[in-house]
Amino acid sequence: MAEKEKFYIKKGFIAMNDKLRVGLVGIGRGTAYGHLFSVNPLTEVAALCDFDENKLARSGKDFGLADSH
């Protein structure tokens, strides 16, 4: 793989065909960013976290996550 085809993240790298998995903390503003991540083919929303269990459950369904904590 050519050097320019990699994204560098701190000490490692991910290849262009790997997905970067993200977690969102705080559902209020986090969902706006979550939707940006969910439509990007290089990223996926992997986890959610919020104190409000109702918001958490609703957002979990929106992002297709079976279990959200």
Secondary structure, DSSP 4 states (H G I P E B T S, - for coil): --GGGEEEETTEEEETTSPEEEEEE-HHHHHHHHHHHHHSTTEEEEEEE-S-HHHHHHHHHHTT-S---
